[in-house]
């Protein structure tokens, strides 16, 4: 099985924002993740990443909120997107 694109979404927002979500299904997990998905979800404001979710090799599932990094529990792709959208809303409501 080759890598299969599950979703690719890119939306330019007014006031210089960007939301991008890319999810791949892989034949094997990316260590130390235990699921077979590779993903990156990012919210960029004025050219700066303010929210990011990804599972980089060696780091596993995690999220970036501002300049801080936190672990993130991957459940499934739908939950990943929900968690990302919730963090974007929280970020925007705090501004």
PyMOL Python script that loads the backbone (N, CA, C, O; Angstrom):
from pymol import cmd

cmd.read_pdbstr("""\
ATOM      1  N   UNK A   1       0.848  -1.190   0.000  1.00  0.00           N
ATOM      2  CA  UNK A   1       0.000   0.000   0.000  1.00  0.00           C
ATOM      3  C   UNK A   1       0.885   1.242   0.000  1.00  0.00           C
ATOM      4  O   UNK A   1       1.821   1.352   0.792  1.00  0.00           O
ATOM      5  N   UNK A   2       0.582   2.153  -0.880  1.00  0.00           N
ATOM      6  CA  UNK A   2       1.277   3.432  -0.901  1.00  0.00           C
ATOM      7  C   UNK A   2       0.543   4.409   0.004  1.00  0.00           C
ATOM      8  O   UNK A   2      -0.582   4.149   0.430  1.00  0.00           O
ATOM      9  N   UNK A   3       1.182   5.528   0.293  1.00  0.00           N
ATOM     10  CA  UNK A   3       0.515   6.586   1.051  1.00  0.00           C
ATOM     11  C   UNK A   3      -0.684   7.073   0.250  1.00  0.00           C
ATOM     12  O   UNK A   3      -0.617   7.221  -0.970  1.00  0.00           O
ATOM     13  N   UNK A   4      -1.778   7.319   0.956  1.00  0.00           N
ATOM     14  CA  UNK A   4      -3.026   7.759   0.327  1.00  0.00           C
ATOM     15  C   UNK A   4      -3.456   9.091   0.935  1.00  0.00           C
ATOM     16  O   UNK A   4      -3.594   9.211   2.153  1.00  0.00           O
ATOM     17  N   UNK A   5      -3.663  10.079   0.088  1.00  0.00           N
ATOM     18  CA  UNK A   5      -4.127  11.374   0.564  1.00  0.00           C
ATOM     19  C   UNK A   5      -5.568  11.240   1.054  1.00  0.00           C
ATOM     20  O   UNK A   5      -6.449  10.839   0.294  1.00  0.00           O
ATOM     21  N   UNK A   6      -5.803  11.570   2.303  1.00  0.00           N
ATOM     22  CA  UNK A   6      -7.137  11.507   2.892  1.00  0.00           C
ATOM     23  C   UNK A   6      -7.840  12.840   2.709  1.00  0.00           C
ATOM     24  O   UNK A   6      -9.022  12.885   2.368  1.00  0.00           O
ATOM     25  N   UNK A   7      -7.108  13.931   2.938  1.00  0.00           N
ATOM     26  CA  UNK A   7      -7.702  15.256   2.750  1.00  0.00           C
ATOM     27  C   UNK A   7      -6.619  16.298   2.548  1.00  0.00           C
ATOM     28  O   UNK A   7      -5.518  16.190   3.089  1.00  0.00           O
ATOM     29  N   UNK A   8      -6.947  17.293   1.770  1.00  0.00           N
ATOM     30  CA  UNK A   8      -6.100  18.477   1.608  1.00  0.00           C
ATOM     31  C   UNK A   8      -7.043  19.669   1.527  1.00  0.00           C
ATOM     32  O   UNK A   8      -7.906  19.735   0.651  1.00  0.00           O
ATOM     33  N   UNK A   9      -6.872  20.601   2.442  1.00  0.00           N
ATOM     34  CA  UNK A   9      -7.738  21.776   2.522  1.00  0.00           C
ATOM     35  C   UNK A   9      -6.849  22.985   2.753  1.00  0.00           C
ATOM     36  O   UNK A   9      -5.979  22.976   3.624  1.00  0.00           O
ATOM     37  N   UNK A  10      -7.077  24.018   1.967  1.00  0.00           N
ATOM     38  CA  UNK A  10      -6.326  25.268   2.127  1.00  0.00           C
ATOM     39  C   UNK A  10      -7.300  26.416   1.905  1.00  0.00           C
ATOM     40  O   UNK A  10      -7.976  26.484   0.879  1.00  0.00           O
ATOM     41  N   UNK A  11      -7.360  27.312   2.878  1.00  0.00           N
ATOM     42  CA  UNK A  11      -8.291  28.434   2.787  1.00  0.00           C
ATOM     43  C   UNK A  11      -7.582  29.716   3.223  1.00  0.00           C
ATOM     44  O   UNK A  11      -7.097  29.820   4.350  1.00  0.00           O
ATOM     45  N   UNK A  12      -7.531  30.689   2.309  1.00  0.00           N
ATOM     46  CA  UNK A  12      -6.982  32.001   2.638  1.00  0.00           C
ATOM     47  C   UNK A  12      -8.078  32.825   3.277  1.00  0.00           C
ATOM     48  O   UNK A  12      -9.185  32.926   2.748  1.00  0.00           O
ATOM     49  N   UNK A  13      -7.766  33.407   4.410  1.00  0.00           N
ATOM     50  CA  UNK A  13      -8.725  34.207   5.155  1.00  0.00           C
ATOM     51  C   UNK A  13      -8.462  35.689   4.922  1.00  0.00           C
ATOM     52  O   UNK A  13      -7.361  36.081   4.535  1.00  0.00           O
ATOM     53  N   UNK A  14      -9.467  36.494   5.157  1.00  0.00           N
ATOM     54  CA  UNK A  14      -9.247  37.933   5.092  1.00  0.00           C
ATOM     55  C   UNK A  14      -8.300  38.330   6.226  1.00  0.00           C
ATOM     56  O   UNK A  14      -8.112  37.544   7.155  1.00  0.00           O
ATOM     57  N   UNK A  15      -7.730  39.460   6.185  1.00  0.00           N
ATOM     58  CA  UNK A  15      -6.756  39.958   7.161  1.00  0.00           C
ATOM     59  C   UNK A  15      -5.490  39.095   7.221  1.00  0.00           C
ATOM     60  O   UNK A  15      -4.861  39.011   8.275  1.00  0.00           O
ATOM     61  N   UNK A  16      -5.109  38.459   6.123  1.00  0.00           N
ATOM     62  CA  UNK A  16      -3.826  37.765   6.063  1.00  0.00           C
ATOM     63  C   UNK A  16      -3.744  36.429   6.751  1.00  0.00           C
ATOM     64  O   UNK A  16      -2.644  35.984   7.077  1.00  0.00           O
ATOM     65  N   UNK A  17      -4.866  35.765   6.989  1.00  0.00           N
ATOM     66  CA  UNK A  17      -4.842  34.462   7.643  1.00  0.00           C
ATOM     67  C   UNK A  17      -4.861  33.311   6.650  1.00  0.00           C
ATOM     68  O   UNK A  17      -5.210  33.487   5.483  1.00  0.00           O
ATOM     69  N   UNK A  18      -4.483  32.139   7.124  1.00  0.00           N
ATOM     70  CA  UNK A  18      -4.464  30.932   6.312  1.00  0.00           C
ATOM     71  C   UNK A  18      -4.766  29.736   7.204  1.00  0.00           C
ATOM     72  O   UNK A  18      -4.220  29.620   8.302  1.00  0.00           O
ATOM     73  N   UNK A  19      -5.631  28.851   6.734  1.00  0.00           N
ATOM     74  CA  UNK A  19      -5.856  27.552   7.370  1.00  0.00           C
ATOM     75  C   UNK A  19      -5.482  26.495   6.349  1.00  0.00           C
ATOM     76  O   UNK A  19      -5.951  26.528   5.211  1.00  0.00           O
ATOM     77  N   UNK A  20      -4.637  25.559   6.755  1.00  0.00           N
ATOM     78  CA  UNK A  20      -4.256  24.462   5.870  1.00  0.00           C
ATOM     79  C   UNK A  20      -4.292  23.160   6.659  1.00  0.00           C
ATOM     80  O   UNK A  20      -3.770  23.082   7.771  1.00  0.00           O
ATOM     81  N   UNK A  21      -4.915  22.138   6.072  1.00  0.00           N
ATOM     82  CA  UNK A  21      -4.995  20.823   6.694  1.00  0.00           C
ATOM     83  C   UNK A  21      -4.657  19.767   5.656  1.00  0.00           C
ATOM     84  O   UNK A  21      -5.267  19.721   4.588  1.00  0.00           O
ATOM     85  N   UNK A  22      -3.681  18.918   5.969  1.00  0.00           N
ATOM     86  CA  UNK A  22      -3.281  17.833   5.078  1.00  0.00           C
ATOM     87  C   UNK A  22      -3.167  16.565   5.916  1.00  0.00           C
ATOM     88  O   UNK A  22      -2.494  16.553   6.947  1.00  0.00           O
ATOM     89  N   UNK A  23      -3.828  15.500   5.469  1.00  0.00           N
ATOM     90  CA  UNK A  23      -3.792  14.216   6.181  1.00  0.00           C
ATOM     91  C   UNK A  23      -3.537  13.106   5.163  1.00  0.00           C
ATOM     92  O   UNK A  23      -4.194  13.037   4.124  1.00  0.00           O
ATOM     93  N   UNK A  24      -2.580  12.246   5.475  1.00  0.00           N
ATOM     94  CA  UNK A  24      -2.252  11.075   4.652  1.00  0.00           C
ATOM     95  C   UNK A  24      -2.476   9.804   5.460  1.00  0.00           C
ATOM     96  O   UNK A  24      -2.229   9.782   6.666  1.00  0.00           O
ATOM     97  N   UNK A  25      -2.940   8.751   4.806  1.00  0.00           N
ATOM     98  CA  UNK A  25      -2.976   7.414   5.410  1.00  0.00           C
ATOM     99  C   UNK A  25      -1.736   6.685   4.896  1.00  0.00           C
ATOM    100  O   UNK A  25      -1.492   6.635   3.690  1.00  0.00           O
ATOM    101  N   UNK A  26      -0.962   6.126   5.809  1.00  0.00           N
ATOM    102  CA  UNK A  26       0.300   5.478   5.467  1.00  0.00           C
ATOM    103  C   UNK A  26       0.206   3.971   5.654  1.00  0.00           C
ATOM    104  O   UNK A  26      -0.672   3.488   6.368  1.00  0.00           O
ATOM    105  N   UNK A  27       1.094   3.234   5.025  1.00  0.00           N
ATOM    106  CA  UNK A  27       1.084   1.782   5.240  1.00  0.00           C
ATOM    107  C   UNK A  27       1.552   1.398   6.643  1.00  0.00           C
ATOM    108  O   UNK A  27       1.208   0.327   7.143  1.00  0.00           O
ATOM    109  N   UNK A  28       2.350   2.286   7.291  1.00  0.00           N
ATOM    110  CA  UNK A  28       2.868   2.015   8.630  1.00  0.00           C
ATOM    111  C   UNK A  28       2.870   3.321   9.433  1.00  0.00           C
ATOM    112  O   UNK A  28       2.989   4.401   8.854  1.00  0.00           O
ATOM    113  N   UNK A  29       2.740   3.229  10.737  1.00  0.00           N
ATOM    114  CA  UNK A  29       2.807   4.439  11.572  1.00  0.00           C
ATOM    115  C   UNK A  29       4.158   5.150  11.454  1.00  0.00           C
ATOM    116  O   UNK A  29       5.175   4.536  11.131  1.00  0.00           O
ATOM    117  N   UNK A  30       4.143   6.445  11.721  1.00  0.00           N
ATOM    118  CA  UNK A  30       5.370   7.245  11.808  1.00  0.00           C
ATOM    119  C   UNK A  30       5.778   7.248  13.285  1.00  0.00           C
ATOM    120  O   UNK A  30       5.114   7.885  14.102  1.00  0.00           O
ATOM    121  N   UNK A  31       6.858   6.546  13.638  1.00  0.00           N
ATOM    122  CA  UNK A  31       7.233   6.447  15.053  1.00  0.00           C
ATOM    123  C   UNK A  31       7.471   7.819  15.692  1.00  0.00           C
ATOM    124  O   UNK A  31       8.055   8.694  15.053  1.00  0.00           O
ATOM    125  N   UNK A  32       7.041   8.022  16.911  1.00  0.00           N
ATOM    126  CA  UNK A  32       6.462   7.061  17.842  1.00  0.00           C
ATOM    127  C   UNK A  32       4.936   6.964  17.787  1.00  0.00           C
ATOM    128  O   UNK A  32       4.345   6.308  18.646  1.00  0.00           O
ATOM    129  N   UNK A  33       4.276   7.592  16.810  1.00  0.00           N
ATOM    130  CA  UNK A  33       2.813   7.456  16.685  1.00  0.00           C
ATOM    131  C   UNK A  33       2.463   5.993  16.456  1.00  0.00           C
ATOM    132  O   UNK A  33       3.246   5.246  15.870  1.00  0.00           O
ATOM    133  N   UNK A  34       1.286   5.585  16.918  1.00  0.00           N
ATOM    134  CA  UNK A  34       0.864   4.190  16.774  1.00  0.00           C
ATOM    135  C   UNK A  34      -0.231   4.027  15.722  1.00  0.00           C
ATOM    136  O   UNK A  34      -0.675   2.908  15.465  1.00  0.00           O
ATOM    137  N   UNK A  35      -0.668   5.115  15.118  1.00  0.00           N
ATOM    138  CA  UNK A  35      -1.701   5.072  14.083  1.00  0.00           C
ATOM    139  C   UNK A  35      -1.050   5.288  12.723  1.00  0.00           C
ATOM    140  O   UNK A  35       0.089   5.747  12.637  1.00  0.00           O
ATOM    141  N   UNK A  36      -1.782   4.953  11.661  1.00  0.00           N
ATOM    142  CA  UNK A  36      -1.224   5.006  10.312  1.00  0.00           C
ATOM    143  C   UNK A  36      -1.584   6.297   9.570  1.00  0.00           C
ATOM    144  O   UNK A  36      -1.915   6.257   8.385  1.00  0.00           O
ATOM    145  N   UNK A  37      -1.522   7.433  10.257  1.00  0.00           N
ATOM    146  CA  UNK A  37      -1.802   8.721   9.620  1.00  0.00           C
ATOM    147  C   UNK A  37      -0.619   9.652   9.808  1.00  0.00           C
ATOM    148  O   UNK A  37       0.028   9.650  10.855  1.00  0.00           O
ATOM    149  N   UNK A  38      -0.345  10.440   8.793  1.00  0.00           N
ATOM    150  CA  UNK A  38       0.640  11.524   8.861  1.00  0.00           C
ATOM    151  C   UNK A  38      -0.143  12.784   8.567  1.00  0.00           C
ATOM    152  O   UNK A  38      -0.897  12.834   7.595  1.00  0.00           O
ATOM    153  N   UNK A  39       0.026  13.812   9.401  1.00  0.00           N
ATOM    154  CA  UNK A  39      -0.810  14.999   9.228  1.00  0.00           C
ATOM    155  C   UNK A  39      -0.087  16.271   9.625  1.00  0.00           C
ATOM    156  O   UNK A  39       0.879  16.265  10.389  1.00  0.00           O
ATOM    157  N   UNK A  40      -0.599  17.369   9.069  1.00  0.00           N
ATOM    158  CA  UNK A  40      -0.204  18.708   9.500  1.00  0.00           C
ATOM    159  C   UNK A  40      -1.408  19.606   9.316  1.00  0.00           C
ATOM    160  O   UNK A  40      -1.992  19.673   8.234  1.00  0.00           O
ATOM    161  N   UNK A  41      -1.767  20.286  10.369  1.00  0.00           N
ATOM    162  CA  UNK A  41      -2.860  21.260  10.350  1.00  0.00           C
ATOM    163  C   UNK A  41      -2.271  22.544  10.898  1.00  0.00           C
ATOM    164  O   UNK A  41      -1.624  22.534  11.945  1.00  0.00           O
ATOM    165  N   UNK A  42      -2.485  23.639  10.209  1.00  0.00           N
ATOM    166  CA  UNK A  42      -1.846  24.880  10.623  1.00  0.00           C
ATOM    167  C   UNK A  42      -2.773  26.070  10.423  1.00  0.00           C
ATOM    168  O   UNK A  42      -3.521  26.146   9.448  1.00  0.00           O
ATOM    169  N   UNK A  43      -2.701  26.987  11.366  1.00  0.00           N
ATOM    170  CA  UNK A  43      -3.406  28.266  11.290  1.00  0.00           C
ATOM    171  C   UNK A  43      -2.332  29.339  11.342  1.00  0.00           C
ATOM    172  O   UNK A  43      -1.587  29.437  12.317  1.00  0.00           O
ATOM    173  N   UNK A  44      -2.256  30.142  10.292  1.00  0.00           N
ATOM    174  CA  UNK A  44      -1.232  31.169  10.153  1.00  0.00           C
ATOM    175  C   UNK A  44      -1.907  32.533  10.152  1.00  0.00           C
ATOM    176  O   UNK A  44      -2.904  32.742   9.461  1.00  0.00           O
ATOM    177  N   UNK A  45      -1.357  33.455  10.929  1.00  0.00           N
ATOM    178  CA  UNK A  45      -1.864  34.827  10.981  1.00  0.00           C
ATOM    179  C   UNK A  45      -0.689  35.759  10.705  1.00  0.00           C
ATOM    180  O   UNK A  45       0.339  35.700  11.380  1.00  0.00           O
ATOM    181  N   UNK A  46      -0.857  36.618   9.705  1.00  0.00           N
ATOM    182  CA  UNK A  46       0.203  37.567   9.331  1.00  0.00           C
ATOM    183  C   UNK A  46       1.548  36.884   9.115  1.00  0.00           C
ATOM    184  O   UNK A  46       2.587  37.390   9.540  1.00  0.00           O
ATOM    185  N   UNK A  47       1.520  35.728   8.451  1.00  0.00           N
ATOM    186  CA  UNK A  47       2.743  35.017   8.121  1.00  0.00           C
ATOM    187  C   UNK A  47       3.372  34.223   9.249  1.00  0.00           C
ATOM    188  O   UNK A  47       4.468  33.687   9.083  1.00  0.00           O
ATOM    189  N   UNK A  48       2.708  34.135  10.393  1.00  0.00           N
ATOM    190  CA  UNK A  48       3.251  33.435  11.558  1.00  0.00           C
ATOM    191  C   UNK A  48       2.316  32.312  11.991  1.00  0.00           C
ATOM    192  O   UNK A  48       1.115  32.527  12.152  1.00  0.00           O
ATOM    193  N   UNK A  49       2.870  31.104  12.183  1.00  0.00           N
ATOM    194  CA  UNK A  49       2.049  29.996  12.674  1.00  0.00           C
ATOM    195  C   UNK A  49       1.663  30.286  14.120  1.00  0.00           C
ATOM    196  O   UNK A  49       2.521  30.512  14.973  1.00  0.00           O
ATOM    197  N   UNK A  50       0.355  30.275  14.383  1.00  0.00           N
ATOM    198  CA  UNK A  50      -0.108  30.485  15.754  1.00  0.00           C
ATOM    199  C   UNK A  50      -0.707  29.203  16.337  1.00  0.00           C
ATOM    200  O   UNK A  50      -0.702  29.016  17.554  1.00  0.00           O
ATOM    201  N   UNK A  51      -1.224  28.317  15.474  1.00  0.00           N
ATOM    202  CA  UNK A  51      -1.728  27.004  15.898  1.00  0.00           C
ATOM    203  C   UNK A  51      -1.202  25.980  14.901  1.00  0.00           C
ATOM    204  O   UNK A  51      -1.229  26.217  13.693  1.00  0.00           O
ATOM    205  N   UNK A  52      -0.730  24.857  15.394  1.00  0.00           N
ATOM    206  CA  UNK A  52      -0.289  23.784  14.513  1.00  0.00           C
ATOM    207  C   UNK A  52      -0.454  22.440  15.190  1.00  0.00           C
ATOM    208  O   UNK A  52      -0.180  22.299  16.382  1.00  0.00           O
ATOM    209  N   UNK A  53      -0.900  21.459  14.436  1.00  0.00           N
ATOM    210  CA  UNK A  53      -0.997  20.083  14.911  1.00  0.00           C
ATOM    211  C   UNK A  53      -0.219  19.237  13.903  1.00  0.00           C
ATOM    212  O   UNK A  53      -0.414  19.388  12.697  1.00  0.00           O
ATOM    213  N   UNK A  54       0.659  18.349  14.377  1.00  0.00           N
ATOM    214  CA  UNK A  54       1.377  17.457  13.468  1.00  0.00           C
ATOM    215  C   UNK A  54       1.929  16.270  14.235  1.00  0.00           C
ATOM    216  O   UNK A  54       1.865  16.219  15.463  1.00  0.00           O
ATOM    217  N   UNK A  55       2.467  15.325  13.496  1.00  0.00           N
ATOM    218  CA  UNK A  55       3.084  14.149  14.115  1.00  0.00           C
ATOM    219  C   UNK A  55       4.421  13.871  13.441  1.00  0.00           C
ATOM    220  O   UNK A  55       4.591  12.904  12.698  1.00  0.00           O
ATOM    221  N   UNK A  56       5.334  14.739  13.728  1.00  0.00           N
ATOM    222  CA  UNK A  56       6.684  14.658  13.196  1.00  0.00           C
ATOM    223  C   UNK A  56       7.383  13.393  13.683  1.00  0.00           C
ATOM    224  O   UNK A  56       7.236  12.992  14.837  1.00  0.00           O
ATOM    225  N   UNK A  57       8.139  12.776  12.791  1.00  0.00           N
ATOM    226  CA  UNK A  57       8.912  11.574  13.156  1.00  0.00           C
ATOM    227  C   UNK A  57       9.804  11.897  14.355  1.00  0.00           C
ATOM    228  O   UNK A  57      10.497  12.914  14.375  1.00  0.00           O
ATOM    229  N   UNK A  58       9.772  11.018  15.344  1.00  0.00           N
ATOM    230  CA  UNK A  58      10.590  11.202  16.538  1.00  0.00           C
ATOM    231  C   UNK A  58       9.886  11.992  17.637  1.00  0.00           C
ATOM    232  O   UNK A  58      10.259  11.880  18.805  1.00  0.00           O
ATOM    233  N   UNK A  59       8.877  12.787  17.289  1.00  0.00           N
ATOM    234  CA  UNK A  59       8.147  13.576  18.289  1.00  0.00           C
ATOM    235  C   UNK A  59       6.766  13.011  18.558  1.00  0.00           C
ATOM    236  O   UNK A  59       6.253  13.136  19.669  1.00  0.00           O
ATOM    237  N   UNK A  60       6.165  12.399  17.568  1.00  0.00           N
ATOM    238  CA  UNK A  60       4.807  11.886  17.723  1.00  0.00           C
ATOM    239  C   UNK A  60       3.765  12.982  17.636  1.00  0.00           C
ATOM    240  O   UNK A  60       4.046  14.088  17.173  1.00  0.00           O
ATOM    241  N   UNK A  61       2.569  12.670  18.082  1.00  0.00           N
ATOM    242  CA  UNK A  61       1.431  13.587  17.998  1.00  0.00           C
ATOM    243  C   UNK A  61       1.607  14.746  18.970  1.00  0.00           C
ATOM    244  O   UNK A  61       1.809  14.542  20.167  1.00  0.00           O
ATOM    245  N   UNK A  62       1.526  15.956  18.444  1.00  0.00           N
ATOM    246  CA  UNK A  62       1.676  17.124  19.298  1.00  0.00           C
ATOM    247  C   UNK A  62       1.025  18.334  18.630  1.00  0.00           C
ATOM    248  O   UNK A  62       0.646  18.296  17.459  1.00  0.00           O
ATOM    249  N   UNK A  63       0.909  19.408  19.414  1.00  0.00           N
ATOM    250  CA  UNK A  63       0.330  20.648  18.888  1.00  0.00           C
ATOM    251  C   UNK A  63       1.179  21.826  19.328  1.00  0.00           C
ATOM    252  O   UNK A  63       1.847  21.788  20.362  1.00  0.00           O
ATOM    253  N   UNK A  64       1.135  22.863  18.524  1.00  0.00           N
ATOM    254  CA  UNK A  64       1.816  24.119  18.800  1.00  0.00           C
ATOM    255  C   UNK A  64       0.743  25.171  19.037  1.00  0.00           C
ATOM    256  O   UNK A  64      -0.137  25.367  18.199  1.00  0.00           O
ATOM    257  N   UNK A  65       0.814  25.837  20.162  1.00  0.00           N
ATOM    258  CA  UNK A  65      -0.090  26.933  20.481  1.00  0.00           C
ATOM    259  C   UNK A  65       0.810  28.134  20.745  1.00  0.00           C
ATOM    260  O   UNK A  65       1.533  28.170  21.740  1.00  0.00           O
ATOM    261  N   UNK A  66       0.761  29.118  19.848  1.00  0.00           N
ATOM    262  CA  UNK A  66       1.713  30.213  19.950  1.00  0.00           C
ATOM    263  C   UNK A  66       3.111  29.651  19.828  1.00  0.00           C
ATOM    264  O   UNK A  66       3.407  28.934  18.871  1.00  0.00           O
ATOM    265  N   UNK A  67       3.978  29.961  20.777  1.00  0.00           N
ATOM    266  CA  UNK A  67       5.360  29.478  20.741  1.00  0.00           C
ATOM    267  C   UNK A  67       5.572  28.226  21.583  1.00  0.00           C
ATOM    268  O   UNK A  67       6.700  27.749  21.704  1.00  0.00           O
ATOM    269  N   UNK A  68       4.505  27.687  22.166  1.00  0.00           N
ATOM    270  CA  UNK A  68       4.628  26.518  23.049  1.00  0.00           C
ATOM    271  C   UNK A  68       4.183  25.249  22.334  1.00  0.00           C
ATOM    272  O   UNK A  68       3.351  25.289  21.428  1.00  0.00           O
ATOM    273  N   UNK A  69       4.747  24.130  22.753  1.00  0.00           N
ATOM    274  CA  UNK A  69       4.424  22.824  22.188  1.00  0.00           C
ATOM    275  C   UNK A  69       3.866  21.925  23.286  1.00  0.00           C
ATOM    276  O   UNK A  69       4.383  21.893  24.402  1.00  0.00           O
ATOM    277  N   UNK A  70       2.792  21.190  22.948  1.00  0.00           N
ATOM    278  CA  UNK A  70       2.115  20.314  23.904  1.00  0.00           C
ATOM    279  C   UNK A  70       1.829  18.967  23.244  1.00  0.00           C
ATOM    280  O   UNK A  70       1.634  18.907  22.030  1.00  0.00           O
ATOM    281  N   UNK A  71       1.800  17.887  24.023  1.00  0.00           N
ATOM    282  CA  UNK A  71       1.367  16.601  23.460  1.00  0.00           C
ATOM    283  C   UNK A  71      -0.104  16.680  23.055  1.00  0.00           C
ATOM    284  O   UNK A  71      -0.873  17.457  23.621  1.00  0.00           O
ATOM    285  N   UNK A  72      -0.478  15.881  22.085  1.00  0.00           N
ATOM    286  CA  UNK A  72      -1.878  15.802  21.666  1.00  0.00           C
ATOM    287  C   UNK A  72      -2.253  14.341  21.495  1.00  0.00           C
ATOM    288  O   UNK A  72      -1.509  13.577  20.879  1.00  0.00           O
ATOM    289  N   UNK A  73      -3.387  13.948  22.027  1.00  0.00           N
ATOM    290  CA  UNK A  73      -3.880  12.573  21.931  1.00  0.00           C
ATOM    291  C   UNK A  73      -4.639  12.400  20.620  1.00  0.00           C
ATOM    292  O   UNK A  73      -5.728  12.954  20.469  1.00  0.00           O
ATOM    293  N   UNK A  74      -4.094  11.651  19.675  1.00  0.00           N
ATOM    294  CA  UNK A  74      -4.782  11.374  18.417  1.00  0.00           C
ATOM    295  C   UNK A  74      -5.793  10.258  18.651  1.00  0.00           C
ATOM    296  O   UNK A  74      -5.441   9.185  19.140  1.00  0.00           O
ATOM    297  N   UNK A  75      -7.063  10.520  18.295  1.00  0.00           N
ATOM    298  CA  UNK A  75      -8.127   9.521  18.407  1.00  0.00           C
ATOM    299  C   UNK A  75      -8.494   9.029  17.013  1.00  0.00           C
ATOM    300  O   UNK A  75      -8.443   7.832  16.729  1.00  0.00           O
ATOM    301  N   UNK A  76      -8.864   9.966  16.150  1.00  0.00           N
ATOM    302  CA  UNK A  76      -9.147   9.684  14.749  1.00  0.00           C
ATOM    303  C   UNK A  76      -9.095  11.017  13.995  1.00  0.00           C
ATOM    304  O   UNK A  76      -8.933  12.072  14.609  1.00  0.00           O
ATOM    305  N   UNK A  77      -9.229  10.970  12.684  1.00  0.00           N
ATOM    306  CA  UNK A  77      -9.089  12.173  11.864  1.00  0.00           C
ATOM    307  C   UNK A  77     -10.174  13.197  12.183  1.00  0.00           C
ATOM    308  O   UNK A  77      -9.884  14.391  12.259  1.00  0.00           O
ATOM    309  N   UNK A  78     -11.409  12.758  12.370  1.00  0.00           N
ATOM    310  CA  UNK A  78     -12.489  13.699  12.692  1.00  0.00           C
ATOM    311  C   UNK A  78     -12.218  14.429  14.003  1.00  0.00           C
ATOM    312  O   UNK A  78     -12.414  15.641  14.094  1.00  0.00           O
ATOM    313  N   UNK A  79     -11.775  13.704  14.999  1.00  0.00           N
ATOM    314  CA  UNK A  79     -11.467  14.322  16.297  1.00  0.00           C
ATOM    315  C   UNK A  79     -10.281  15.281  16.171  1.00  0.00           C
ATOM    316  O   UNK A  79     -10.275  16.344  16.792  1.00  0.00           O
ATOM    317  N   UNK A  80      -9.285  14.911  15.375  1.00  0.00           N
ATOM    318  CA  UNK A  80      -8.136  15.779  15.123  1.00  0.00           C
ATOM    319  C   UNK A  80      -8.584  17.128  14.573  1.00  0.00           C
ATOM    320  O   UNK A  80      -8.151  18.178  15.050  1.00  0.00           O
ATOM    321  N   UNK A  81      -9.450  17.092  13.570  1.00  0.00           N
ATOM    322  CA  UNK A  81      -9.950  18.322  12.952  1.00  0.00           C
ATOM    323  C   UNK A  81     -10.769  19.127  13.960  1.00  0.00           C
ATOM    324  O   UNK A  81     -10.634  20.348  14.039  1.00  0.00           O
ATOM    325  N   UNK A  82     -11.618  18.445  14.729  1.00  0.00           N
ATOM    326  CA  UNK A  82     -12.406  19.132  15.771  1.00  0.00           C
ATOM    327  C   UNK A  82     -11.496  19.811  16.792  1.00  0.00           C
ATOM    328  O   UNK A  82     -11.725  20.963  17.161  1.00  0.00           O
ATOM    329  N   UNK A  83     -10.472  19.103  17.244  1.00  0.00           N
ATOM    330  CA  UNK A  83      -9.547  19.669  18.233  1.00  0.00           C
ATOM    331  C   UNK A  83      -8.827  20.893  17.655  1.00  0.00           C
ATOM    332  O   UNK A  83      -8.673  21.908  18.334  1.00  0.00           O
ATOM    333  N   UNK A  84      -8.394  20.786  16.410  1.00  0.00           N
ATOM    334  CA  UNK A  84      -7.718  21.902  15.740  1.00  0.00           C
ATOM    335  C   UNK A  84      -8.646  23.114  15.634  1.00  0.00           C
ATOM    336  O   UNK A  84      -8.266  24.233  15.980  1.00  0.00           O
ATOM    337  N   UNK A  85      -9.847  22.878  15.159  1.00  0.00           N
ATOM    338  CA  UNK A  85     -10.800  23.987  15.009  1.00  0.00           C
ATOM    339  C   UNK A  85     -11.127  24.632  16.353  1.00  0.00           C
ATOM    340  O   UNK A  85     -11.290  25.849  16.428  1.00  0.00           O
ATOM    341  N   UNK A  86     -11.224  23.841  17.403  1.00  0.00           N
ATOM    342  CA  UNK A  86     -11.493  24.375  18.737  1.00  0.00           C
ATOM    343  C   UNK A  86     -10.338  25.275  19.197  1.00  0.00           C
ATOM    344  O   UNK A  86     -10.572  26.331  19.785  1.00  0.00           O
ATOM    345  N   UNK A  87      -9.099  24.859  18.931  1.00  0.00           N
ATOM    346  CA  UNK A  87      -7.946  25.681  19.318  1.00  0.00           C
ATOM    347  C   UNK A  87      -7.895  26.981  18.508  1.00  0.00           C
ATOM    348  O   UNK A  87      -7.524  28.025  19.045  1.00  0.00           O
ATOM    349  N   UNK A  88      -8.262  26.927  17.230  1.00  0.00           N
ATOM    350  CA  UNK A  88      -8.301  28.144  16.405  1.00  0.00           C
ATOM    351  C   UNK A  88      -9.352  29.105  16.956  1.00  0.00           C
ATOM    352  O   UNK A  88      -9.091  30.301  17.084  1.00  0.00           O
ATOM    353  N   UNK A  89     -10.537  28.590  17.282  1.00  0.00           N
ATOM    354  CA  UNK A  89     -11.592  29.427  17.877  1.00  0.00           C
ATOM    355  C   UNK A  89     -11.128  30.050  19.189  1.00  0.00           C
ATOM    356  O   UNK A  89     -11.334  31.242  19.420  1.00  0.00           O
ATOM    357  N   UNK A  90     -10.507  29.251  20.041  1.00  0.00           N
ATOM    358  CA  UNK A  90     -10.017  29.748  21.327  1.00  0.00           C
ATOM    359  C   UNK A  90      -8.997  30.855  21.101  1.00  0.00           C
ATOM    360  O   UNK A  90      -9.037  31.886  21.773  1.00  0.00           O
ATOM    361  N   UNK A  91      -8.089  30.649  20.161  1.00  0.00           N
ATOM    362  CA  UNK A  91      -7.077  31.660  19.852  1.00  0.00           C
ATOM    363  C   UNK A  91      -7.731  32.962  19.401  1.00  0.00           C
ATOM    364  O   UNK A  91      -7.376  34.040  19.878  1.00  0.00           O
ATOM    365  N   UNK A  92      -8.678  32.857  18.491  1.00  0.00           N
ATOM    366  CA  UNK A  92      -9.342  34.052  17.956  1.00  0.00           C
ATOM    367  C   UNK A  92     -10.201  34.767  19.017  1.00  0.00           C
ATOM    368  O   UNK A  92     -10.285  35.996  19.017  1.00  0.00           O
ATOM    369  N   UNK A  93     -10.820  34.019  19.896  1.00  0.00           N
ATOM    370  CA  UNK A  93     -11.645  34.619  20.946  1.00  0.00           C
ATOM    371  C   UNK A  93     -10.797  35.325  22.006  1.00  0.00           C
ATOM    372  O   UNK A  93     -11.274  36.233  22.687  1.00  0.00           O
ATOM    373  N   UNK A  94      -9.542  34.906  22.139  1.00  0.00           N
ATOM    374  CA  UNK A  94      -8.660  35.533  23.121  1.00  0.00           C
ATOM    375  C   UNK A  94      -8.013  36.815  22.601  1.00  0.00           C
ATOM    376  O   UNK A  94      -7.374  37.540  23.363  1.00  0.00           O
ATOM    377  N   UNK A  95      -8.171  37.092  21.328  1.00  0.00           N
ATOM    378  CA  UNK A  95      -7.545  38.279  20.716  1.00  0.00           C
ATOM    379  C   UNK A  95      -8.494  39.430  20.678  1.00  0.00           C
ATOM    380  O   UNK A  95      -8.139  40.507  20.198  1.00  0.00           O
TER     381      UNK A  95
END
""", "prot")
cmd.dss("prot")
cmd.show_as("cartoon", "prot")
cmd.util.cbc("prot")
cmd.orient("prot")
